C-alpha cells in the first residue's frame, strides 16, 4: 500500500506506469505453501496453485524464488552452512528451505541479501561486467557500487523502461529487509533532489521513495547519476533476488535516465551489449558491456533493426517483428512490433497471435487462465520456434520454451496476455526466453536507436578442479562453481564438479556429496 504521508504531502510527486519488469508468474510456479519460483520435474510433484489472487487476477511476481519462511514462530538469523546445503537440495532435489524471519519479527533485523545467486566468471573485455542470475534463467542482474562507501548492490538490467532505483535503509518492509539496501546518510557524495519523490506502479505493487544524485561504479567506471532510493516497496518484491533496477530505456523516467545522463557527461556511449547465459550450459559467462561491444562474445556479423519512428520518439526499445515460425511454417500475426526487454523472463503476445503460433505445434492444447493463456505441449517436442528481426531468423530452442512441470506435463513459456497490467495491444514482449539465445546490442549513439543481434559465442567448457584444490573465482573474487556459482541452482552435468570427467549428466550420489561439501566449505570460510 502506498503510504498516505508520502502521497499527500508531496505536491511534486512523479508517477510512472511501467511497461517493463513484467510482474507475472504462471500458476505452475507457485506451490500450495506460497513459495514461488522455478520448478523442475524433479522438484515439483503437485498441481499448480496461485499463491495469491485478486478477483481471479494473478498477482504473484515472477522471476525468482524467495527464501522460504520458517513455518513456526521461531526466529533465527540466516545460517550460511544451511543456505549452502539448501542450494544443493534445490539443485538435485526439492526446493530450497532457507530460514528467514517472519514478517512479524523485529523490523530492525537486517539479514541482507541471502538469495543463492549464480556468480559470473570474469568479463572478457574492458568496460564489461559479469551478469549474475537467479533461477535458473529467471532474472539477470549486475553488481554495482553506490555512494562514497561503495555499497555493493544487485541491479536488474531492464531495457523495457528507464527508471533506476534501489532499496533504501528507510524501507523497513519485510521485502526490503531480505535485500541489501543503500543508506544515503552514510554517503558523503549523496545529493538529494529535495523537490522530487517518485512513485512507480508495477501493476500489482508500488515502489515509492526519494530521488537524488550519487556516484555509481559499474563495469570498472564511475559515473554520477540520478536514481531513486525506495522507502517503500511492495511485499511481492521478496520473490526477487536483486536489490534494485537499472533502467536502460531512453524515454521518460521518474528517477532520471541513466543513458541520457552518462551521454551528457561524456562518461559512456549510450550502448549496452548483453550476453545472457543459459544455466544448463555450464559456466556462467553472462556479460554486459557498457559503451561498446565485445567481439569475443559473438560470432558472425551483428545485424541491426532500427527502432520504429513512433517508439524512437518515446525512447523505447521496440523494433518490427518480421515473422514467427515453427517447423518451417509461418504464423499469421496481427502484432508486428516487439519490445526487446531484458527485464522480463518470458515471451508474451496477444492471445490471438499466440494461438496462431500454437496451431503449428502438433498436440498443443490451450489452457486459459483468468489473466493469461498458456499451452500444454507434448513433452517430446524438440522443434525450435524461429523469430525474424532485421531479415534474420533466430532460433528459440525447445529447451527454452518448453518447461516440464511434472513428470507427464509440459507447458510453453510463451504466453498470451488477457488482463495483465503493463501490456499494450499490438506488441510482443520478447524476454529472456529469447534473449539468452543471442548476443544483443542496444545502441542509442549518434542520435540513433537500433537493436542488433548476433549468434552468441560458445560458452567456455566447464573445467574440473582436479586434485589441485583450486577454485575459480568471479569478478567479485567469490568462488564460482561451474553450472551455477558459488551458490547453486539449476541443472548442470556431473562432469563439472567431479575430479575426472564423467560422461552425461547423471546426478549420482558421489557428485551430490562432493558438491555439497564444497559449498559447505565455502560457506564456512565466508562466515
N, C-alpha and C positions, 0 to 999 in steps of 0.2 A: 504494500500500500504506500502511496506517495505521502510523505509526511506533510501535514497541513501547514506547519510553520514554514517549511521550505517553499511550499507552493504559494502561500498567500502573502508573505512578507517581502517577496522579491518581485518588483514590478517589471524587471528586465529578464524574466525567465525565458530561456530559449527552449524551443520544443523541436524534437526531431521525430519523424515517423521513419523507422528503419526499414530498409528494403534488403538488408543483408543480415548475416548471423542468424540464419533461419532457426526459430525456436520450435523445433519439430522433432518428435521421436515416434517411430512406429510402435504400435501396440506390442509387437513381439519382443521389443527390447525392454519391457518393464515386467518384473515378476510380481507375484502377489504381495511381497513384503514392501514394495515401493522402491526397490533397487532398480535403477535404470542404467542401461549401458550395453556393451556388446555381449552377445551370447553366441556360442558355437554349438555344434551338435553334441559336443562332449560336456558342455556346461549347462545346457538348458533341456530339461526333461518335462516341462509342464507347459500348459497352454498360456498364450499371451494375455496379459491384463494391463489395462491402462492404470497408471499409478494415481492419476487424478483426472477429474472431469469437471466440466462446467457447461451444463446444458448439452452434453454429448460431445463437446469440443475437446480434443486432446490438448492438454496444457502442460505436459511434461516437456523437458528440454532434451536435446539430442546428444550431442557429440561424445560425451564421456560418461563413465560411471562415477558416481560419488563414492567416497568412503562410506561403508555401511555402518550404521549406528549400532551400538550395543542395545539389545532389546530390553534390558533391565535398567534400573536406575543407577547402576554402578558407574562411577565416573573415574576414569584413569587417563593419563596422558598417552600420547602415541608411543608405541614400543617399536623401535626400528627393526629389531630382530623379527618381531611378529609381522611387521609390514613386509619384510623380505620374504618370509615364509608364505605369506598371503599371496605375494606376487607369483610364486611358484605354483601355488594352488590354483590361481586364476589361469595360469598358462597351461597346466596339464590336467586340471580337474575342474572344481567348482568355482563360482565367482568369489571375489576377494572378501575377506572378513575383517577389514581394517577397523580397529576400535576407535570410535570418536565420541566425544562428549555429546550429550543430547542438547537440544535447543533450550532446555530448562536450566542448564548449568550456568555458572558464573560467567557473566558477559565479559569479564576481564581476562578470561582464559584465552590464550592465543597460541594455538598449536602451529599455525602457519601451514604452508603448502606441503602436505604429506602424500599427495597423489603419486602412484607409481608411474613415472614418466619415462618415455624412451628417449635416451640421450644420443645425439648425433655424433658421428666422427668429426674430426677437424675439417674445416672447409678447405677447398682446393684452390681458392684464389683470394686476392686482396679485395676488400670491400664486401666480403661474404660472411655469413653466419650460418651455423647449423640450424636445422629445423627440428624441433622436438615434437613428439606426438604422444597422444594417449588414446588408447582404443583397444585393439589395433585399428588404425586407419580412420579414427573418428574425429580427431581435431589436430591441427598443425599450428605450431606457435614458435616464436623465437624468444631468446633470453636477452633482455636489455638491462641497463643500469641507469637509475634515475637519481638526480639531485647530487648535492655535494658529497653525500655519504655513499653514492653509487649503490643504491639499494637494488639488488637483483630481483627482477620480476619477469614472469612469462606473459607474453602478449600475443594474442591470436592474430594471424595475418588475415586481414579482411579487405579484399578488393571490392566487396559489394557496397561499401559505404565509406565515408570519410571521417567518421567520428573516432577519436582516440581518447581512451580513458583507462584508469587503473583504480583498483580498490584502495581506499584510504583508511588510515587508522581511526578516523572518526566514524567509520562504519562498524557497528558492533553486531549486526545481524549474524546469525549462525553461518550463512553462506560466506560472509567476509572473513570470519574467524577461521575458516578452513583454508584460507589462502594467505599468501604473503601480501603485505599492504605497504603503501607509501605514506610516510609521515612527513608532511610539509613543514612541521615545526622544527625538525632536525636538519633540514636542508637550507643552508645559508644562501643558496642560489635561487630558491623559490621566490617568484614574484606573482602574487595573487592578482587576478583581474577583478577588482572589487565590484565592478558593475554587473558581473555576469554569473549566474548559476546555469546549470544545464539539466535538461530532462530528456531522456531517451526512452521511447516506448518500443519494446521488443515484442509486442503482441500479447504475450501472456505475463509480462513482468516489466517493471520500470527500473531505470537506473537514474539517480539524481546526485548532484554534487556541485563542486565549485570548479572554476576554470582558472588556470594560471600558466605561467611560463617556468620552465626549468631545463636543465641540461639532460640530454638523453644520450647514452653511449650504446650504439648498435653497430655490428659489423666492423668494430675497431675504430669507428668515427664518433666524434662528439658533436651533437647538433643541439641548438637551443630551440625548443618547440613549445607550442601551446597545447595543453591537453587537460582533460577533466580528471578530477580526483573524487571518486564516489564516496558519499557519506550515507548512501542507502542503495542497496541492491535487492532485487527480488530473491526470495529464498530459493527459487528454482536454479539459481546460478551455482548452487552446491554440486550440481551434476557436472560441472566443468572443471578442468584442471588448471586452466590459465587464469592469471590474476588481472587481466585487462585485455583491451583490444587495440590493435594498431590499425587505424583506418587508412587504407591505401586508395580510396576513391578520390577523385579530383573535384567533386562537386561541393555543394553546401555542407557545412559542418557546424554543429553547435559547440564543438570543443576546439576548433582550429584544424586546418587542413595540413597534415604532415608534409605531403609532397609540395604543396604550394609554398610552405614556409621554408623548406630546405632549398627550393629552387630560388626563392628571393634572396636567400643568404649565400647563394652560390656554394652551398655546402655539399650538395649532391645533385646529380642529374635526376630528374623525376622518372627514373626507370627502376623497375624491380624484376628480376628474373628468378623464377621459382622452380625447384625440382623437389617434389614430394616423394618420399619413399613409401613403398608398399611393405608392410611389416613382414609378410611371408617371404619376401625376397632375401631376408637375412639382415645384413648390416644396415643400420640407419644412416644412409648417406644423404638425407634431405638437406637442402641448402637454399638460402635466399641470398641473392647478390644485389646490393643496392648501388645504383648509379651506373650499372653496366651489365655485361653478360659474361658468363664463364664458359668458354668453349669446351672445357673438359666435361661439362655436364650434358652435352647433347651431341648427336651425330646427324650429319646432313645439314641442309640449309634450313634456317628459320623462315617459315612462311607467314607473312603478316596479313591481317584483315583490319581495315580501318574501322574505327568506332563510327556508328551511324551519326549523321549530322545532328539529328534530334538529341541523341544522348551525349554527344561531344559537348553540346551547349550546356548540358546538365552535369558534365564531368563524370559520367557513368561508364563503366567498362562493359559496354554492350555491343555485340557485333552480329552481323547476319549469320543465321544458320542455314546452310545451303542444302542439307539433306540428312536424313536419318535412315539407316538401312539395317536389314537383318538377312543374313544368308543370301546376299545379292539382290534382295527385293527392297525397293524404296517405300517408305511410309508416306502417306499423303498428309502433309502437315498444313495446318492453318496458321500456326505461330511461326514466324520466320526470323525472330530475334532471340538472342541468348545472352543473359547476364553471366559473365565468367566470374565466379565467386569462390575465392579460396576460403571464405568463412562459412561455407555450407558443406555438409558432409555428402549429401545425396544429389540426385538429379530430379528435378521437378518440371512438369509441364501441365498444360491444361488437360483435364480428364479425356476430352475428345482426341487430342493428339496422342496421349499415352495409349489410348485404346487402339488407335491406328497402328502404333508400334507393335502391340501385343497380338494383333491379328496375324502378324507374321511369325509369331513364336508358336510352334506346334505344342498343343497341350496346355497353353496358358489359360488360367481361369481368373476372372475378375472377383476381387473381394472388396466390396465397397464399405468404407468406414464413414462415420458422420462428417468428418472433415477432410478426408482424402480417399483416393483409390489406390489399391495395390494389387499385384498379380501373383498368384500362386503358379509356379512353373515347375516342370519336371526336373528333378534333381540331377538327371543325367544330361541336362542341357550344357553344351560345351561351346556353342557358337557365340561369337562376339557381335555386338552391335557396332556399327560404324557411323560416326557423325562427321559431317563435312563443314570445314571452315576454310575460307580463303582458297578454295579449289582443291583442298587436300582432305582425304578421308582418314580419320584417326580411329583406331580400334578401342573399344571398351570391352575387354575380355570377360568371359562369363565368370571368372573367379572374382571379378569386381562388382558385377551387377546381380549375381545370384548368391543368395545367402541361405545356408541350410540352418534352420532354426530348431528343428527337431529331427530325429533320425529319418523320418519319411516325409518331411515337408520342407520345401524350399520357396523362398519369396524373392521377388525382384526388389532391387534398391532404386528403381525408377518409379516415381510416384506421380499421381495426378492430384492436383490441389482443388478442393471443392470450397472449403470455408476456412482457409488458413490465413492468418494475418501476414502482411508484408508481401503478398504476391500481387502482381499486376497482370491483367489479362493480356494474352498475346505474346507472352515472353516465357522462354525456358530459363531455368536456373541450372547452370552446369557447375556442380560442386566437385568435391574431391574424388568421387567415384570415377569421374572423367579425368580430372587434373593429375592424378597420380600416374597416368599413362603417358604424359607429355612433359616436355620442358616448355614452360610458358613464360612469355615476356610481356610485361605491361609497360608500354613506352609512351610517355607524355612529353618527351623532349621536343624542342624546336616548334612548339605550338601545335604539335600533332597529338592525336590519341589513337593508338593502334595496339593490337594484341597479336603476338607471334607465337606459333607453336612449332616444335621440332620433336623428333624422336629422342627419348631420353637415352643417355649413355648407360651401358650395362652397369648394374651396381657391383661394387667390389665383392669378391668372393669372401665368404666368412673364413676366418683363419682360426686354427686351433692354437691354444696356448702351449700345447705340448707338455714337456716336463720342466719347462723353464720357470713356470710360475708367473710369467709376465702377464700383465693385464693392460689391454688397450684403454686409452683414455680419450675423452672427447674434448671439445674446445674449452669446456669449463674445468677440465682437469679431473672430472669424475670418471669412474670405470665404465666401460662400455661392454656389455655382453652382446655378441653378435645375434641379430634377430630380434632384439628388443633393446636392452640397455643395461645400465647399472640398475635397472628396475627389471620388470619382465612382464610383458603382456603379449598376447598373440601367438601365432604358430611359427615355429622355427624348426629346421631339421636337426636331427640328433648330431650331425657332423659338426655343428657349430660350437658344441660345448664339450666334446669328448677329446681325450688326448690323441687319439688316432681317428682317421676318417671312418665313419660308419655310413654305408650307403643307405639311401632312402630317407624317410622322415619319421621312423618309428620312435615312439616315446617310451623307451624301455626304462625299467626301474633304476638301473645304474645311472642313466642320464639325469633322471629326476633328482636322484640323490646327490649327484655331483653338482648340478646347478643350484640345488637348494643350499648346500653348504657353501658354495662360492658366494651366493648372495648373503647368507648369514654372516660369513666372514667379513664381507664388505660392510654390512650394516654395523657390525660390532666396531670396526675401525672408525666408522663415521660418528659413533656415539660421543 
